[in-house]
Amino acid sequence: MSANQGNENGGQDNSTQGASTKQLHKEYRERIISTYRPLHRELYQMTPGSFFVPSFLNAISENTEEGFRNIISEPSPGVLTFDMLQPQFCKMLVDEAENFENWVRETRTRILRPNTMNAYGSVLDDFGMERMLDKLMKDYILPMSTIFFPEVGGATLDYHHGYVVEYGTNRDDHLDFHVDDSEVTLNVCLGELFTGGEMFFRGVRCDKHLDSESESGELYNYSQVPGRAVLHCGYHRHGALSTTSGHRANMLLWCRSSVFRKMRKYERNASSWCRVCQKEKEEKQRRFAVQRTSSQTDSSSPCFSQTDSCSP
């Protein structure tokens, strides 16, 4: 099984786009925002009490590892799950995404889809939610990622890509094995009624070891629950099984760190977070320790030759 790199549409991220591409994208967004009429304007401003469940807000307010661990389950290493979104918020966001899709069809507007892997879904940033999602990342995801994902830039998240995807009849069926174009990914199931669609995880890997074998402890399947979030490293290989009936929608926020991406250009390996790099480093250290022990043993052994012997 080969893993894809799940880039956003165009295969470029905000840290590497040229000035002309950024300007074109800015103009594209401005055209949509100036024409599209939101269905639920309250979604476009951060309203914590209406968006989040109390347990999540309490943990954010406490902002300690202990407080976060009180609400988090970690069924597999690096896969964090917790209750996050209010049911009413989930419903309104699904309605807003459908309203936008209806507007696209009615106006025959060409839009960019969320990434190279999804044929259905919409980029929330492109029709006015950029500021709300930026606040979501900085005020609610950054405190958690600083504690749980510091080795992949979790403490320096500074820009994002937010979108909604849909699965089911006449939509995307499943999601292939891949890694995200993010340092940390937030994935929240919005509903609605569906069967199937389990996420599967297969271990954290750098680009060099993207298609390496998974270890038994890295294999995990997660059944999605509306309102419940999954937070994981973007380099954690994953996908989604087929949604066998109904309609499933998810909100995703790819959180990125420009600092970490610059550092990666100069990294010799990813031994602090890639499992294969870790094993390679451990093997080198083991060989070095064996060689050192062998060398010390040889230098301390009695020396003998055919013509001389060491003094007693």
C-alpha atoms as one frame of an Amber mdcrd trajectory, in Angstrom:
protein
   0.000   0.000   0.000   1.459   3.343  -1.042   0.706   6.555   0.819  -0.197
   9.749  -1.035   0.739  13.276  -0.040  -2.647  14.929   0.552  -1.914  18.418
  -0.769  -4.485  21.135  -1.007  -5.613  21.949  -4.540  -2.683  22.912  -6.719
  -0.103  21.023  -4.664   1.243  24.174  -2.986   0.843  25.557   0.513   0.745
  29.139   1.709   4.413  29.129   2.722   5.710  28.317  -0.770   3.283  29.976
  -3.183   4.709  32.740  -5.348   3.453  36.305  -4.984   1.407  36.111  -8.182
  -0.328  32.886  -7.103  -1.166  34.394  -3.710  -2.624  37.449  -5.387  -4.763
  35.340  -7.709  -6.055  33.300  -4.772  -6.811  36.495  -2.839  -8.814  37.856
  -5.765 -10.603  34.492  -6.119 -11.679  34.620  -2.465 -12.764  38.235  -2.677
 -15.005  37.459  -5.666 -16.735  34.638  -3.801 -17.142  36.528  -0.518 -18.540
  39.593  -2.289 -21.246  37.500  -3.973 -22.060  34.551  -1.712 -24.724  35.161
   0.940 -24.181  33.094   4.121 -27.014  31.018   5.526 -25.791  31.162   9.156
 -23.790  34.330   9.743 -23.171  33.355  13.376 -20.719  30.702  12.126 -18.354
  33.347  10.822 -17.480  34.765  14.250 -16.028  32.657  17.047 -18.695  32.066
  19.714 -17.185  29.493  22.101 -20.318  28.793  24.169 -22.335  28.017  21.019
 -19.581  26.099  19.231 -17.975  23.870  21.868 -19.126  21.418  24.540 -18.476
  22.514  28.169 -15.863  19.829  28.885 -13.689  21.072  26.014 -14.034  24.718
  27.079 -13.101  23.838  30.667  -9.958  22.045  29.510  -8.950  24.986  27.313
  -9.511  27.370  30.225  -7.357  25.234  32.529  -4.694  24.805  29.818  -2.691
  22.048  31.504  -1.665  18.600  30.353  -3.656  17.067  33.184  -6.739  19.048
  32.207  -6.485  17.983  28.580  -5.882  14.340  29.498  -9.083  14.407  31.543
 -11.103  14.839  28.328  -8.831  12.990  25.872  -8.700   9.334  24.946  -5.585
   8.041  23.187  -6.676   4.657  21.798  -3.517   4.443  19.697  -0.215   6.325
  20.120  -0.567   9.820  18.639  -4.322   9.541  17.958  -6.164  11.843  20.367
  -9.969  11.838  20.504 -12.280  14.067  22.545 -15.783  15.571  22.518 -15.588
  19.032  20.972 -18.492  20.449  18.927 -22.083  21.153  19.911 -24.722  19.250
  17.843 -26.336  22.526  16.726 -23.002  23.855  15.458 -22.425  20.629  13.492
 -25.858  20.913  11.878 -25.413  24.579  10.974 -21.997  23.952   9.418 -23.368
  21.087   7.297 -26.255  23.344   6.216 -23.821  26.161   5.386 -21.664  23.873
   3.273 -24.738  22.609   1.399 -25.945  26.172   0.899 -22.584  27.079  -0.591
 -22.687  24.059  -2.916 -26.185  25.087  -4.080 -24.893  28.595  -4.765 -21.988
  27.164  -6.768 -24.372  25.151  -8.951 -26.853  27.988  -9.412 -24.208  30.562
 -10.341 -22.035  28.051 -12.222 -19.046  29.272 -10.283 -15.846  27.274 -10.612
 -14.344  26.600  -7.191 -11.249  24.950  -5.767 -11.916  21.695  -3.951 -10.224
  21.082  -0.570  -7.303  18.968  -1.828  -6.094  16.640  -4.544  -7.918  13.655
  -3.018 -11.490  14.918  -2.563 -13.821  15.575  -5.489 -16.544  16.876  -3.148
 -16.371  19.395  -0.328 -15.630  23.074   0.088 -12.823  25.238   1.444 -14.261
  27.176   4.375 -11.555  29.828   4.163 -12.617  30.657   0.607 -16.124  31.830
   1.495 -15.461  33.857   4.613 -14.479  31.632   7.551 -10.738  32.272   7.495
 -10.665  34.522  10.583 -12.890  32.215  12.615 -10.744  29.190  11.759  -7.555
  31.106  12.488  -8.892  31.824  15.971  -9.897  28.178  16.326  -6.319  27.140
  15.560  -4.536  29.711  17.724  -6.811  29.772  20.776  -8.076  26.180  20.906
  -5.791  23.823  18.964  -2.403  25.440  19.631  -2.620  24.958  23.441  -3.164
  21.229  22.898  -0.656  20.724  20.076   2.026  22.551  22.103   1.741  19.811
  24.720   1.125  16.749  22.565   2.916  17.453  19.249   5.940  19.711  19.986
   8.298  17.517  17.929   6.464  18.409  14.673   6.027  22.135  15.218   2.916
  21.907  17.389   4.071  24.889  19.458   4.572  27.182  16.447   1.399  26.746
  14.376   0.816  29.946  12.435  -1.393  29.288   9.384  -4.053  26.833   8.300
  -6.221  25.288   5.586  -9.820  24.614   6.662 -12.518  22.712   4.804 -15.551
  20.412   4.882 -15.662  17.098   2.996 -18.643  14.879   2.278 -18.973  11.124
   1.754 -21.853   8.892   0.704 -24.141   8.329  -2.271 -23.216  10.580  -5.221
 -20.245  11.897  -3.236 -16.787  10.648  -2.361 -16.898   7.042  -1.180 -13.661
   6.648   0.800 -10.290   8.311   1.338  -7.070   6.664   0.189  -4.042   5.977
   2.384  -2.103   9.254   2.730  -0.450  11.865   4.926  -1.738  15.416   5.269
  -0.041  18.614   4.142  -0.034  19.778   7.753   1.928  19.555  10.961  -1.183
  18.906  13.078  -4.637  17.931  11.807  -7.994  18.450  13.501 -10.736  16.215
  12.079 -14.272  16.446  13.484 -17.191  14.366  12.255 -20.265  16.578  11.710
 -22.735  13.740  11.006 -25.221  13.107   9.712 -26.712   9.557   9.572 -24.257
   7.066   8.092 -22.658   3.653   8.407 -19.035   2.782   7.728 -16.472   5.505
   7.160 -14.010   4.335   9.820 -10.653   6.104   9.827  -7.564   3.888   9.783
  -4.127   4.856  11.092  -0.819   3.236  10.158   1.984   5.062  11.968   3.937
   8.331  11.718   6.456   8.610   8.872   8.656  11.204   7.196   8.671  11.604
   3.395  11.624   9.220   3.050   9.774   6.365   4.774   6.244   7.089   3.609
   5.700   3.605   2.180   7.484   1.586   4.863   5.718  -1.294   6.629   3.559
  -0.620   9.678   4.306  -2.238  13.005   1.546  -4.118  14.818   1.222  -1.410
  17.477   0.591   1.221  14.791  -2.530  -0.387  13.298  -5.745   1.240  14.477
  -9.267   1.775  13.111 -11.471   4.530  14.558 -15.284   4.680  14.293 -16.375
   8.271  13.774 -18.863   9.948  16.112 -20.600  13.277  15.314 -19.155  16.126
  17.369 -16.144  14.103  18.475 -12.736  15.301  17.292  -9.602  13.452  16.262
  -6.304  15.324  16.647  -3.186  13.819  15.098   0.166  14.659  13.562  -0.148
  15.457   9.859   2.582  12.895   9.134   0.488  10.125  10.694  -0.468   7.876
   7.759  -4.210   7.362   7.567  -7.292   7.068   5.385 -11.025   6.362   5.603
 -12.941   3.216   4.725 -16.058   3.355   2.569 -19.162   5.095   3.886 -21.580
   2.267   3.138 -24.861   4.163   3.629 -26.147   7.620   4.410 -24.250  10.904
   4.319 -21.122  11.723   6.327 -19.572  15.179   6.583 -16.345  16.160   8.343
 -14.676  19.455   9.168 -10.894  19.444   8.869  -8.324  21.992   9.875  -4.797
  21.469   8.589  -2.615  23.434  11.010   0.830  24.398   9.740   4.070  25.822
  11.109   6.263  27.930   8.833   9.085  27.647  11.405   9.005  23.841  11.427
   8.893  23.693   7.622  11.998  25.834   7.353  13.765  23.643   9.922  12.888
  20.474   7.993  14.871  21.701   5.003  18.032  21.369   7.070  17.173  18.208
   8.997  19.319  15.166   8.302  16.619  12.848   9.613  13.308  12.877  11.447
  14.380  10.656  14.343  12.402  12.691  16.863   9.060  11.724  15.281   9.359
   9.214  12.375   9.283   5.647  13.691  11.611   4.299  10.986  14.123   7.124
  11.536  13.965   6.344  15.261  14.759   2.685  14.621  17.622   3.570  12.273
  19.095   5.905  14.902  18.706   3.258  17.610  20.441   0.699  15.381  23.350
   3.073  14.707  23.700   3.736  18.417  23.628  -0.011  19.142  26.340  -0.723
  16.539  28.462   2.122  17.885  28.111   0.787  21.439  29.123  -2.727  20.291
  32.131  -1.384  18.374  33.197   0.745  21.335  32.909  -2.171  23.743  34.863
  -4.391  21.351  37.588  -1.760  20.973  37.897  -1.313  24.731  38.089  -5.085
  25.206  40.856  -5.430  22.594  42.953  -2.629  24.087  42.775  -4.123  27.587
  43.576  -7.718  26.583  47.092  -9.222  27.317  49.341  -8.900  24.274  51.169
 -11.865  22.890  53.462 -12.288  19.909  55.512 -15.165  18.535  58.761 -13.673
  19.879  57.816 -11.731  22.960  55.441 -11.940  25.829  54.141  -9.289  28.143
  55.839  -8.959  31.508  53.986 -10.602  34.365
